[in-house]
Amino acid sequence: MPRFFIPRPVINQQEIAISGSEAHHMQHVLRLKRGDQVTIFDGTGNSYECEIMAQNRQTVTVRILESSQHTHESAWPLIMGQSLIKGDKMDFIIQKATEMGVSSIIPFVSSRSVSRLEGPRIEKRLSRWRRIAVESSKQCGRVIPLRVERVVSFHDILQWPGGRAVRIILWEKAKDPLKSLLRGTATDHIRLHGAFFLVGPEGGFSDAEVKQAEKAHFKPASLGSRILRVETASLSLISILQFEWGDMG
């Protein structure tokens, strides 16, 4: 059943009037008609099974058949800091991180970031990333889209409030492999407070940045002896964390 994201829907006598891009997608892309059934989710955990009742050029009106409050969210918070990277690799990471249950992504600029966004380009790119997170949520069944935060500096990402989450910075020169770090961390603590991890750009983190991160209570960890591409490292770490402590496997 097609799924559509409608934040803060106005419900009037069990009906929702939908306009804008989602109404356009219903009518002109999927060519849905009166009597077709759709799912609406609002980004807070509410989901509505609906039937299309009426249409005009700008609005689709649906009637709620059944409502529920459930999520396919990970049972524990998983916060990801991703350094800006070249091309459309960030698009791919955001799409897959959504599918894999990451709670939020904070893009940041580090000393070796090749990609630099300024002025209107930042807003344009953020809008694109947030659309990707919503579209991926529709596909994978999430009812709370991954949150894409504003682009921050490396200094600011180190100060980002992560509560009592375990803090990890991926670094190819770390003396401790991720496996050792995971085995030395209390499972109950992780499942309750989650993890906050940082992944660097194509050139990795500098030694100075890692030292700064350690002062901010991030623990350096490596994924082994082979050098991985940024997108491979990011998704590998998410998979490992979700398998060890989350809802995969």
GUGU-42269 format. One record per atom (N, C-alpha, C): z, x, y. Coordinates in steps of 0.02 Angstrom, whole numbers, plus 50000, padded with zeros to 5 digits. Atoms other than C-alpha are relative to their C-alpha. Last residue first. Example, Ala and Ser with C-alpha at 12.3 -4.5 7.8 and 13.67 -1.06 7.14 Angstrom:
BEGIN
@z->49997&x->49958&y->49941
@z->50357&x->50684&y->49947
@z->50037&x->49961&y->50055
@z->50000&x->50045&y->49941
@z->50390&x->50615&y->49775
@z->50000&x->50045&y->50060
! end
This chain:
BEGIN
@z->49989&x->49976&y->50068
@z->50658&x->50982&y->49488
@z->50052&x->49963&y->49961
@z->50060&x->49984&y->50038
@z->50667&x->50951&y->49673
@z->50019&x->50026&y->49932
@z->50021&x->50055&y->50043
@z->50812&x->50858&y->49754
@z->49934&x->50013&y->49964
@z->50025&x->50064&y->49974
@z->50914&x->50994&y->49836
@z->49977&x->49951&y->49947
@z->49946&x->50042&y->49971
@z->51026&x->51139&y->49791
@z->49977&x->49930&y->50018
@z->49931&x->49977&y->50013
@z->50931&x->51262&y->49682
@z->50051&x->49949&y->50021
@z->49988&x->49998&y->50073
@z->50763&x->51173&y->49672
@z->50073&x->50018&y->49986
@z->49997&x->50069&y->50024
@z->50765&x->51125&y->49856
@z->50012&x->49998&y->49924
@z->49939&x->50032&y->49976
@z->50811&x->51302&y->49907
@z->50006&x->49928&y->49974
@z->49943&x->49970&y->50033
@z->50676&x->51379&y->49798
@z->50065&x->49966&y->50020
@z->50000&x->50020&y->50071
@z->50542&x->51260&y->49856
@z->50061&x->50026&y->49964
@z->49981&x->50071&y->50003
@z->50586&x->51284&y->50040
@z->50005&x->49978&y->49927
@z->49929&x->50005&y->49986
@z->50582&x->51474&y->50016
@z->50024&x->49927&y->49998
@z->49963&x->49975&y->50058
@z->50413&x->51469&y->49933
@z->50075&x->49993&y->50010
@z->49999&x->50053&y->50050
@z->50345&x->51356&y->50070
@z->50035&x->50023&y->49936
@z->49965&x->50060&y->49977
@z->50392&x->51476&y->50208
@z->50007&x->49949&y->49944
@z->49928&x->49987&y->49996
@z->50342&x->51634&y->50115
@z->50039&x->49938&y->50019
@z->49976&x->49994&y->50068
@z->50171&x->51567&y->50069
@z->50075&x->50010&y->49999
@z->49997&x->50068&y->50028
@z->50139&x->51507&y->50247
@z->50024&x->50001&y->49927
@z->49947&x->50040&y->49969
@z->50187&x->51677&y->50317
@z->50006&x->49931&y->49966
@z->50023&x->50030&y->49938
@z->50081&x->51775&y->50193
@z->50055&x->49955&y->50027
@z->50030&x->50066&y->50002
@z->50183&x->51865&y->50063
@z->49973&x->49980&y->50068
@z->50003&x->50026&y->49932
@z->50218&x->52051&y->50044
@z->49962&x->49934&y->49999
@z->50068&x->50012&y->49973
@z->50265&x->52087&y->49864
@z->50004&x->49971&y->50070
@z->50033&x->49938&y->49980
@z->50433&x->52167&y->49820
@z->49931&x->49989&y->50030
@z->50026&x->49956&y->50052
@z->50537&x->52010&y->49813
@z->49960&x->50057&y->50030
@z->50028&x->50039&y->50055
@z->50577&x->51857&y->49918
@z->49968&x->50045&y->49947
@z->50071&x->49990&y->50015
@z->50691&x->51950&y->50037
@z->49979&x->49956&y->49942
@z->50016&x->50006&y->50071
@z->50857&x->51902&y->50117
@z->49925&x->50009&y->49991
@z->50067&x->49979&y->50020
@z->50942&x->51938&y->50283
@z->49990&x->49994&y->49925
@z->49999&x->49951&y->50054
@z->51099&x->51834&y->50316
@z->49929&x->50019&y->49981
@z->50054&x->50009&y->50048
@z->51109&x->51745&y->50483
@z->50002&x->50057&y->49949
@z->49978&x->50023&y->50067
@z->51282&x->51749&y->50563
@z->49942&x->49980&y->49954
@z->49995&x->50073&y->49995
@z->51226&x->51763&y->50746
@z->50012&x->49968&y->49932
@z->49944&x->50013&y->49955
@z->51265&x->51950&y->50741
@z->50011&x->49925&y->50009
@z->49938&x->49988&y->50039
@z->51151&x->51958&y->50588
@z->50062&x->49987&y->50044
@z->49989&x->50058&y->50043
@z->51012&x->51878&y->50691
@z->50065&x->50008&y->49959
@z->49977&x->50055&y->49958
@z->51027&x->52011&y->50826
@z->50016&x->49939&y->49957
@z->49932&x->49983&y->49979
@z->51015&x->52147&y->50694
@z->50030&x->49945&y->50044
@z->49958&x->50013&y->50058
@z->50862&x->52060&y->50620
@z->50073&x->50016&y->50017
@z->49990&x->50073&y->50006
@z->50783&x->52055&y->50791
@z->50045&x->49983&y->49942
@z->49953&x->50022&y->49948
@z->50812&x->52241&y->50818
@z->50013&x->49925&y->49995
@z->49932&x->49981&y->50019
@z->50732&x->52284&y->50651
@z->50051&x->49975&y->50050
@z->49983&x->49930&y->49985
@z->50577&x->52187&y->50703
@z->50071&x->50014&y->49976
@z->49949&x->49988&y->49948
@z->50534&x->52024&y->50616
@z->50008&x->50075&y->50011
@z->49930&x->50000&y->50020
@z->50372&x->52000&y->50519
@z->50047&x->50010&y->50060
@z->49975&x->49931&y->50003
@z->50198&x->52051&y->50573
@z->50073&x->50005&y->49980
@z->50040&x->49960&y->50046
@z->50119&x->51883&y->50530
@z->50027&x->50071&y->49993
@z->50072&x->50004&y->49992
@z->50261&x->51788&y->50615
@z->49964&x->50045&y->49950
@z->50032&x->49964&y->49945
@z->50441&x->51768&y->50556
@z->49925&x->49989&y->50004
@z->50058&x->49965&y->50028
@z->50530&x->51639&y->50448
@z->49961&x->50030&y->50059
@z->50050&x->49976&y->49953
@z->50705&x->51581&y->50494
@z->49946&x->50038&y->49963
@z->50033&x->49937&y->50015
@z->50823&x->51477&y->50387
@z->49945&x->50015&y->50050
@z->50039&x->49988&y->49939
@z->50956&x->51345&y->50416
@z->49967&x->50067&y->49991
@z->50023&x->49932&y->49986
@z->51033&x->51277&y->50256
@z->49957&x->50001&y->50063
@z->50070&x->49983&y->49997
@z->51133&x->51124&y->50208
@z->49986&x->50072&y->50017
@z->50018&x->49977&y->49933
@z->51311&x->51072&y->50253
@z->49928&x->50023&y->50007
@z->49968&x->50039&y->49947
@z->51368&x->50967&y->50105
@z->49971&x->50018&y->50068
@z->50020&x->50070&y->50008
@z->51252&x->51028&y->49968
@z->50029&x->49957&y->50055
@z->50071&x->50009&y->49984
@z->51272&x->51206&y->50031
@z->49980&x->49927&y->49997
@z->50008&x->49990&y->49928
@z->51462&x->51201&y->50032
@z->49928&x->49987&y->50021
@z->49974&x->50059&y->49966
@z->51468&x->51125&y->49858
@z->49992&x->50005&y->50075
@z->50047&x->50056&y->50005
@z->51353&x->51260&y->49791
@z->50024&x->49939&y->50038
@z->49970&x->50058&y->50033
@z->51462&x->51403&y->49854
@z->49953&x->49940&y->50001
@z->49982&x->50053&y->49953
@z->51352&x->51551&y->49899
@z->50026&x->49939&y->49963
@z->49937&x->49984&y->49969
@z->51345&x->51713&y->49799
@z->50024&x->49947&y->50049
@z->49948&x->49998&y->50051
@z->51212&x->51653&y->49679
@z->50069&x->50013&y->50030
@z->49988&x->50068&y->50026
@z->51101&x->51601&y->49823
@z->50058&x->50000&y->49950
@z->49969&x->50039&y->49947
@z->51117&x->51769&y->49911
@z->50018&x->49930&y->49974
@z->49930&x->49977&y->49994
@z->51082&x->51864&y->49751
@z->50038&x->49959&y->50052
@z->49964&x->50021&y->50061
@z->50924&x->51761&y->49718
@z->50074&x->50020&y->50004
@z->49975&x->50068&y->49990
@z->50865&x->51785&y->49897
@z->50042&x->49977&y->49941
@z->50050&x->50052&y->50013
@z->50851&x->51972&y->49865
@z->50032&x->49931&y->50010
@z->49979&x->50052&y->50047
@z->50977&x->52086&y->49951
@z->49944&x->49949&y->49989
@z->49979&x->49968&y->50062
@z->50920&x->52249&y->50030
@z->50019&x->49950&y->49947
@z->49930&x->50016&y->50017
@z->50820&x->52158&y->50163
@z->50018&x->50032&y->49933
@z->49962&x->49939&y->50011
@z->50659&x->52250&y->50206
@z->50074&x->49987&y->49983
@z->50026&x->49963&y->50058
@z->50544&x->52100&y->50184
@z->50039&x->50063&y->49984
@z->50018&x->49933&y->49977
@z->50649&x->51994&y->50298
@z->49981&x->50042&y->49941
@z->50043&x->49966&y->50049
@z->50681&x->51807&y->50282
@z->49976&x->50066&y->50030
@z->50059&x->49975&y->49967
@z->50827&x->51755&y->50392
@z->49959&x->50039&y->49949
@z->50040&x->49951&y->50035
@z->50957&x->51642&y->50312
@z->49942&x->50023&y->50044
@z->50054&x->49974&y->49957
@z->51097&x->51540&y->50388
@z->49966&x->50058&y->49965
@z->50011&x->49930&y->50017
@z->51207&x->51432&y->50274
@z->49938&x->50025&y->50039
@z->50054&x->49983&y->50047
@z->51238&x->51270&y->50367
@z->49998&x->50074&y->49985
@z->49974&x->49951&y->50048
@z->51407&x->51248&y->50452
@z->49948&x->50018&y->49946
@z->49939&x->50020&y->50033
@z->51334&x->51162&y->50604
@z->50026&x->50056&y->49954
@z->50016&x->50017&y->50069
@z->51157&x->51218&y->50638
@z->50061&x->49978&y->49961
@z->49944&x->50027&y->50039
@z->51168&x->51223&y->50826
@z->49977&x->49979&y->49930
@z->50012&x->50070&y->50017
@z->51027&x->51337&y->50890
@z->50058&x->49972&y->49957
@z->49944&x->50040&y->49975
@z->51098&x->51497&y->50963
@z->49994&x->49927&y->49980
@z->49938&x->49973&y->50029
@z->50986&x->51610&y->50859
@z->50061&x->49960&y->50021
@z->49998&x->50024&y->50070
@z->50837&x->51498&y->50901
@z->50064&x->50026&y->49967
@z->49977&x->50070&y->50004
@z->50876&x->51524&y->51086
@z->50004&x->49975&y->49928
@z->49929&x->50004&y->49980
@z->50866&x->51714&y->51079
@z->50026&x->49930&y->49991
@z->49961&x->49974&y->50057
@z->50702&x->51704&y->50983
@z->50074&x->49997&y->50015
@z->50002&x->49927&y->50007
@z->50631&x->51593&y->51120
@z->50040&x->50021&y->49938
@z->49946&x->49964&y->49967
@z->50602&x->51406&y->51103
@z->49990&x->50075&y->49991
@z->50006&x->49928&y->50012
@z->50457&x->51288&y->51063
@z->50054&x->50036&y->50040
@z->50039&x->49963&y->49951
@z->50513&x->51106&y->51067
@z->50000&x->50075&y->49984
@z->49966&x->49987&y->49938
@z->50575&x->51023&y->50908
@z->49954&x->50038&y->50048
@z->50027&x->49938&y->49973
@z->50470&x->50948&y->50769
@z->50030&x->50010&y->50070
@z->49995&x->49993&y->49927
@z->50572&x->50816&y->50678
@z->49974&x->50069&y->50020
@z->49974&x->49935&y->49981
@z->50515&x->50776&y->50500
@z->49999&x->50005&y->50076
@z->50044&x->49942&y->49995
@z->50476&x->50592&y->50488
@z->50039&x->50064&y->50017
@z->49975&x->49963&y->49941
@z->50613&x->50471&y->50432
@z->49957&x->50062&y->50006
@z->49993&x->50050&y->49948
@z->50537&x->50342&y->50312
@z->50031&x->50030&y->50063
@z->49940&x->49993&y->49958
@z->50468&x->50470&y->50191
@z->50002&x->49945&y->50052
@z->49949&x->50051&y->50010
@z->50343&x->50405&y->50065
@z->50063&x->50009&y->50040
@z->49952&x->49979&y->50051
@z->50232&x->50559&y->50045
@z->50058&x->49950&y->49990
@z->50029&x->49983&y->50066
@z->50075&x->50495&y->50130
@z->50053&x->50010&y->49947
@z->50033&x->50059&y->50028
@z->50157&x->50406&y->50276
@z->49977&x->50014&y->49929
@z->49947&x->50045&y->50021
@z->50272&x->50554&y->50306
@z->49971&x->49937&y->49969
@z->49977&x->49975&y->50064
@z->50119&x->50670&y->50311
@z->50057&x->49956&y->49972
@z->50052&x->50015&y->50049
@z->50044&x->50563&y->50448
@z->50021&x->50023&y->49930
@z->50000&x->50072&y->50012
@z->50207&x->50567&y->50547
@z->49949&x->49983&y->49945
@z->49938&x->50017&y->50035
@z->50228&x->50756&y->50530
@z->50002&x->49926&y->49983
@z->50007&x->49977&y->50069
@z->50045&x->50784&y->50577
@z->50061&x->49981&y->49959
@z->50046&x->50046&y->50034
@z->50066&x->50677&y->50732
@z->49992&x->50019&y->49926
@z->49961&x->50061&y->50013
@z->50218&x->50781&y->50781
@z->49957&x->49947&y->49967
@z->49954&x->49987&y->50056
@z->50118&x->50942&y->50760
@z->50040&x->49937&y->49983
@z->50038&x->49995&y->50062
@z->49977&x->50875&y->50870
@z->50047&x->50009&y->49940
@z->50023&x->50067&y->50016
@z->50095&x->50820&y->51008
@z->49962&x->50000&y->49934
@z->49942&x->50038&y->50025
@z->50180&x->50989&y->51002
@z->49980&x->49930&y->49980
@z->49987&x->49978&y->50069
@z->50010&x->51076&y->51016
@z->50060&x->49962&y->49970
@z->50055&x->50022&y->50043
@z->49960&x->50976&y->51169
@z->50013&x->50017&y->49928
@z->49993&x->50073&y->50010
@z->50129&x->51000&y->51251
@z->49946&x->49973&y->49954
@z->49940&x->50013&y->50040
@z->50123&x->51189&y->51223
@z->50007&x->49925&y->49985
@z->50015&x->49987&y->50070
@z->49944&x->51203&y->51281
@z->50060&x->49986&y->49955
@z->50025&x->50060&y->50034
@z->49988&x->51117&y->51445
@z->49986&x->50010&y->49925
@z->50018&x->50058&y->49961
@z->50093&x->51267&y->51500
@z->49977&x->49941&y->49960
@z->49975&x->50006&y->49932
@z->50093&x->51417&y->51384
@z->49977&x->49935&y->50032
@z->50018&x->50063&y->49969
@z->50076&x->51449&y->51199
@z->50032&x->49995&y->50069
@z->49957&x->50013&y->49942
@z->50075&x->51625&y->51129
@z->49975&x->49936&y->50034
@z->50014&x->50062&y->49965
@z->50007&x->51661&y->50955
@z->50050&x->49990&y->50056
@z->50066&x->49991&y->49971
@z->50023&x->51843&y->50904
@z->49981&x->49939&y->50042
@z->50042&x->50061&y->50002
@z->50210&x->51829&y->50877
@z->49934&x->50014&y->50035
@z->50064&x->49986&y->50031
@z->50278&x->52005&y->50853
@z->49956&x->49938&y->49993
@z->50032&x->49943&y->49967
@z->50423&x->51994&y->50977
@z->49931&x->50014&y->49971
@z->49965&x->49937&y->50015
@z->50471&x->51818&y->50922
@z->49958&x->50058&y->50027
@z->50040&x->49940&y->49985
@z->50421&x->51649&y->50992
@z->50042&x->50061&y->49986
@z->49972&x->49952&y->49952
@z->50497&x->51494&y->50914
@z->49953&x->50059&y->50008
@z->50046&x->49945&y->49988
@z->50447&x->51333&y->50826
@z->50031&x->50048&y->50051
@z->49996&x->49975&y->49932
@z->50600&x->51230&y->50773
@z->49950&x->50058&y->50007
@z->50029&x->49934&y->49989
@z->50566&x->51127&y->50618
@z->50007&x->50017&y->50074
@z->50028&x->49985&y->49935
@z->50673&x->50980&y->50562
@z->49972&x->50071&y->50002
@z->49975&x->50047&y->49950
@z->50737&x->50891&y->50407
@z->49967&x->50011&y->50068
@z->49968&x->49966&y->49945
@z->50632&x->50981&y->50276
@z->50020&x->49950&y->50054
@z->49934&x->50024&y->49981
@z->50598&x->50866&y->50129
@z->50037&x->50037&y->50054
@z->49948&x->49967&y->50040
@z->50455&x->50948&y->50035
@z->50071&x->49986&y->50025
@z->50003&x->50022&y->50070
@z->50319&x->50830&y->50097
@z->50060&x->50026&y->49960
@z->49984&x->50072&y->50000
@z->50370&x->50862&y->50277
@z->50003&x->49975&y->49929
@z->49928&x->50004&y->49991
@z->50371&x->51050&y->50246
@z->50024&x->49928&y->50002
@z->49968&x->49988&y->50065
@z->50195&x->51033&y->50177
@z->50076&x->49997&y->50005
@z->50019&x->50051&y->50049
@z->50123&x->50952&y->50333
@z->50038&x->50008&y->49935
@z->49966&x->50062&y->49981
@z->50222&x->51063&y->50450
@z->49983&x->49944&y->49951
@z->49928&x->49993&y->50015
@z->50166&x->51221&y->50359
@z->50037&x->49935&y->50016
@z->49991&x->50003&y->50072
@z->49983&x->51167&y->50361
@z->50074&x->50003&y->49981
@z->50016&x->50069&y->50022
@z->49983&x->51129&y->50546
@z->50014&x->49992&y->49926
@z->49941&x->50041&y->49985
@z->50072&x->51295&y->50578
@z->49988&x->49928&y->49980
@z->49951&x->49990&y->50053
@z->49930&x->51385&y->50488
@z->50063&x->49959&y->50012
@z->49973&x->50064&y->50021
@z->49802&x->51308&y->50606
@z->50052&x->50007&y->49944
@z->50044&x->50051&y->50026
@z->49762&x->51467&y->50699
@z->50036&x->49936&y->49982
@z->50068&x->50010&y->49977
@z->49889&x->51605&y->50721
@z->49966&x->49939&y->49969
@z->50049&x->49961&y->50038
@z->50076&x->51598&y->50699
@z->49930&x->49978&y->50020
@z->50070&x->50020&y->49988
@z->50224&x->51542&y->50804
@z->49953&x->50047&y->49964
@z->50032&x->49965&y->49944
@z->50390&x->51588&y->50724
@z->49928&x->49977&y->50007
@z->50063&x->49967&y->50018
@z->50461&x->51454&y->50609
@z->49970&x->50032&y->50062
@z->50026&x->49968&y->49940
@z->50643&x->51400&y->50617
@z->49938&x->50039&y->49981
@z->50046&x->49943&y->50006
@z->50677&x->51279&y->50474
@z->49980&x->50025&y->50069
@z->50027&x->49985&y->49934
@z->50824&x->51161&y->50457
@z->49959&x->50064&y->49995
@z->50038&x->49938&y->50008
@z->50864&x->51086&y->50286
@z->49963&x->50012&y->50065
@z->50042&x->49979&y->49944
@z->50997&x->50951&y->50291
@z->49968&x->50068&y->49988
@z->49965&x->49951&y->49958
@z->51058&x->50889&y->50121
@z->49953&x->50024&y->50055
@z->49929&x->50018&y->49995
@z->51013&x->50737&y->50015
@z->50040&x->50048&y->50044
@z->49959&x->49954&y->50038
@z->50828&x->50764&y->50049
@z->50074&x->49983&y->50012
@z->49980&x->49938&y->49968
@z->50751&x->50609&y->50122
@z->50039&x->50044&y->49952
@z->50018&x->49950&y->50050
@z->50662&x->50478&y->50019
@z->50017&x->50069&y->50029
@z->50038&x->49941&y->49980
@z->50751&x->50349&y->50120
@z->49980&x->50040&y->49938
@z->49995&x->49947&y->50049
@z->50818&x->50174&y->50101
@z->49959&x->50059&y->50026
@z->49979&x->49939&y->49966
@z->50847&x->50024&y->50209
@z->50012&x->50053&y->49946
@z->49953&x->49959&y->50038
@z->50752&x->49872&y->50149
@z->50019&x->50060&y->50043
@z->49977&x->49941&y->49964
@z->50651&x->49729&y->50219
@z->50051&x->50038&y->49957
@z->49940&x->49970&y->50029
@z->50546&x->49599&y->50130
@z->50019&x->50062&y->50041
@z->49987&x->50032&y->50065
@z->50406&x->49482&y->50178
@z->50065&x->50024&y->49970
@z->49958&x->49962&y->50046
@z->50398&x->49528&y->50362
@z->50013&x->49958&y->49937
@z->49940&x->50037&y->50017
@z->50252&x->49444&y->50451
@z->50039&x->50039&y->49947
@z->49982&x->50003&y->50071
@z->50120&x->49551&y->50534
@z->50064&x->49960&y->49992
@z->49934&x->50031&y->50010
@z->50031&x->49534&y->50701
@z->50013&x->49994&y->49925
@z->49996&x->50028&y->50067
@z->49889&x->49655&y->50740
@z->50071&x->49972&y->49992
@z->49935&x->50011&y->50032
@z->49850&x->49686&y->50922
@z->49991&x->49973&y->49929
@z->49951&x->49948&y->49986
@z->49710&x->49758&y->51029
@z->50064&x->49995&y->49960
@z->50031&x->49935&y->49988
@z->49549&x->49666&y->50984
@z->50051&x->50056&y->50007
@z->50048&x->50004&y->49946
@z->49637&x->49520&y->50902
@z->49976&x->50070&y->50015
@z->50029&x->49941&y->49969
@z->49723&x->49500&y->50736
@z->49961&x->49981&y->50062
@z->50050&x->50012&y->49948
@z->49835&x->49377&y->50646
@z->49977&x->50065&y->50030
@z->50005&x->50071&y->49985
@z->49950&x->49360&y->50495
@z->49944&x->49985&y->50050
@z->50035&x->50010&y->49937
@z->49946&x->49530&y->50410
@z->49987&x->49926&y->50011
@z->50066&x->50029&y->50010
@z->50077&x->49533&y->50273
@z->49968&x->49989&y->50068
@z->50026&x->50051&y->49955
@z->50230&x->49644&y->50278
@z->49931&x->49975&y->49978
@z->50061&x->50021&y->50034
@z->50345&x->49753&y->50173
@z->49974&x->49939&y->50037
@z->50017&x->50071&y->50003
@z->50469&x->49825&y->50297
@z->49935&x->49990&y->49962
@z->50068&x->50008&y->50026
@z->50560&x->49993&y->50291
@z->49987&x->49925&y->49991
@z->50019&x->50069&y->50015
@z->50714&x->50044&y->50389
@z->49927&x->49997&y->49979
@z->49980&x->50019&y->50068
@z->50775&x->50224&y->50374
@z->49981&x->49930&y->49981
@z->49927&x->49998&y->50004
@z->50776&x->50272&y->50559
@z->50025&x->49982&y->49930
@z->49974&x->49933&y->49985
@z->50593&x->50320&y->50578
@z->50075&x->50006&y->49998
@z->49983&x->49991&y->49929
@z->50530&x->50141&y->50594
@z->50030&x->50067&y->50018
@z->49935&x->49965&y->49998
@z->50436&x->50108&y->50433
@z->50013&x->50022&y->50071
@z->49981&x->49973&y->49934
@z->50302&x->49974&y->50411
@z->50065&x->50038&y->49992
@z->49931&x->49980&y->49992
@z->50221&x->49939&y->50242
@z->50010&x->50030&y->50069
@z->49989&x->49932&y->49976
@z->50059&x->49841&y->50228
@z->50075&x->50014&y->50000
@z->49931&x->49980&y->49994
@z->49993&x->49685&y->50142
@z->50006&x->50074&y->50019
@z->49986&x->49934&y->50029
@z->49823&x->49608&y->50171
@z->50073&x->50019&y->50012
@z->49980&x->50007&y->50070
@z->49822&x->49421&y->50208
@z->50013&x->50066&y->49965
@z->49945&x->50048&y->50008
@z->49725&x->49437&y->50371
@z->50013&x->49990&y->49925
@z->50012&x->50068&y->49977
@z->49611&x->49588&y->50362
@z->50062&x->49957&y->49990
@z->49956&x->50049&y->50031
@z->49623&x->49776&y->50346
@z->49990&x->49932&y->50033
@z->50032&x->50065&y->50000
@z->49473&x->49878&y->50401
@z->50041&x->49947&y->49962
@z->49989&x->50028&y->50067
@z->49555&x->50045&y->50352
@z->49968&x->49930&y->49993
@z->50007&x->49946&y->50050
@z->49480&x->50135&y->50502
@z->50007&x->49972&y->49929
@z->50065&x->49967&y->49994
@z->49442&x->49998&y->50628
@z->49990&x->50058&y->49952
@z->50059&x->50043&y->49994
@z->49577&x->49868&y->50598
@z->49934&x->50038&y->49994
@z->50001&x->50057&y->50046
@z->49729&x->49959&y->50530
@z->49932&x->49965&y->50001
@z->50010&x->49973&y->50067
@z->49692&x->50123&y->50620
@z->49996&x->49943&y->49948
@z->50069&x->49976&y->50006
@z->49669&x->50033&y->50785
@z->49986&x->50025&y->49930
@z->50041&x->50060&y->50004
@z->49833&x->49940&y->50761
@z->49927&x->50019&y->49992
@z->49990&x->50026&y->50068
@z->49918&x->50107&y->50723
@z->49960&x->49935&y->49991
@z->50038&x->49963&y->50051
@z->49841&x->50188&y->50877
@z->50008&x->49971&y->49930
@z->50011&x->49928&y->49995
@z->49901&x->50059&y->51001
@z->49963&x->50029&y->49941
@z->50056&x->49982&y->49956
@z->49966&x->49887&y->50957
@z->49991&x->50075&y->49998
@z->50016&x->49929&y->50001
@z->50076&x->49806&y->50825
@z->49940&x->50013&y->50044
@z->50065&x->49991&y->49968
@z->50160&x->49636&y->50847
@z->49987&x->50075&y->50008
@z->50006&x->49939&y->49960
@z->50302&x->49616&y->50722
@z->49929&x->50003&y->50028
@z->50067&x->49976&y->49987
@z->50353&x->49448&y->50647
@z->50002&x->50062&y->50046
@z->50027&x->49965&y->50059
@z->50515&x->49395&y->50564
@z->49928&x->50023&y->50008
@z->50007&x->50050&y->50053
@z->50556&x->49274&y->50704
@z->49962&x->50028&y->49940
@z->49991&x->50067&y->49972
@z->50526&x->49409&y->50835
@z->49985&x->49948&y->49946
@z->50006&x->50052&y->50051
@z->50549&x->49589&y->50778
@z->50016&x->49933&y->50030
@z->49971&x->50061&y->49974
@z->50515&x->49722&y->50910
@z->49987&x->49944&y->49949
@z->50042&x->50061&y->49999
@z->50481&x->49884&y->50817
@z->50039&x->49940&y->50028
@z->49967&x->50055&y->49964
@z->50585&x->50035&y->50870
@z->49958&x->49937&y->50003
@z->49931&x->49988&y->49977
@z->50464&x->50167&y->50805
@z->50026&x->49941&y->50041
@z->49989&x->50038&y->49939
@z->50313&x->50095&y->50713
@z->50071&x->50013&y->50023
@z->49939&x->49982&y->49965
@z->50248&x->50212&y->50578
@z->50004&x->49963&y->50066
@z->50009&x->49989&y->49929
@z->50120&x->50135&y->50461
@z->50067&x->50013&y->50033
@z->49937&x->49995&y->49964
@z->50103&x->50135&y->50272
@z->49987&x->50019&y->50073
@z->50002&x->49958&y->49940
@z->49954&x->50073&y->50171
@z->50066&x->49999&y->50038
@z->50000&x->50042&y->49941
@z->50000&x->50000&y->50000
@z->50000&x->50045&y->50062
! end
